[in-house]
Amino acid sequence: MYNKKAFTIQQQIAQLKARGLEIKDDDNSERFLSLISVIID
């Protein structure tokens, strides 16, 4: 199917910041992304 490995949550946050998203609270963002990954999986 796919050959790419999934990004870690920290990598996802870094990528979003690099793309210009302003994230003020990394810890809260990390919790939010964790919840989304559980729902999608």
PLY file of the C-alpha trace (Angstrom):
ply
format ascii 1.0
element vertex 41
property float x
property float y
property float z
element edge 40
property int vertex1
property int vertex2
end_header
0.00 0.00 0.00
2.03 2.98 1.28
5.80 3.00 1.75
5.94 6.13 3.90
6.15 5.84 7.67
3.73 7.86 9.76
5.01 11.05 11.36
5.25 11.20 15.12
3.03 13.76 16.77
6.06 15.97 17.43
6.98 15.75 13.73
3.42 16.65 12.76
3.51 19.74 14.99
6.88 20.78 13.55
5.58 20.36 10.00
2.45 22.39 10.72
4.59 25.18 12.21
6.93 25.07 9.20
3.90 25.51 6.96
2.93 28.66 8.84
0.41 27.46 11.41
0.73 29.39 14.66
0.71 26.94 17.57
0.86 28.59 20.96
0.61 25.50 23.16
2.54 22.45 21.95
1.32 20.27 24.82
-2.33 20.98 24.08
-1.72 20.44 20.37
-0.06 17.13 21.12
-3.07 15.94 23.14
-5.45 17.06 20.40
-3.50 15.24 17.66
-3.36 12.13 19.86
-7.13 12.12 20.15
-7.57 12.55 16.40
-5.21 9.67 15.63
-7.20 7.37 17.93
-10.50 8.33 16.31
-9.18 7.87 12.75
-7.35 4.62 13.46
0 1
1 2
2 3
3 4
4 5
5 6
6 7
7 8
8 9
9 10
10 11
11 12
12 13
13 14
14 15
15 16
16 17
17 18
18 19
19 20
20 21
21 22
22 23
23 24
24 25
25 26
26 27
27 28
28 29
29 30
30 31
31 32
32 33
33 34
34 35
35 36
36 37
37 38
38 39
39 40
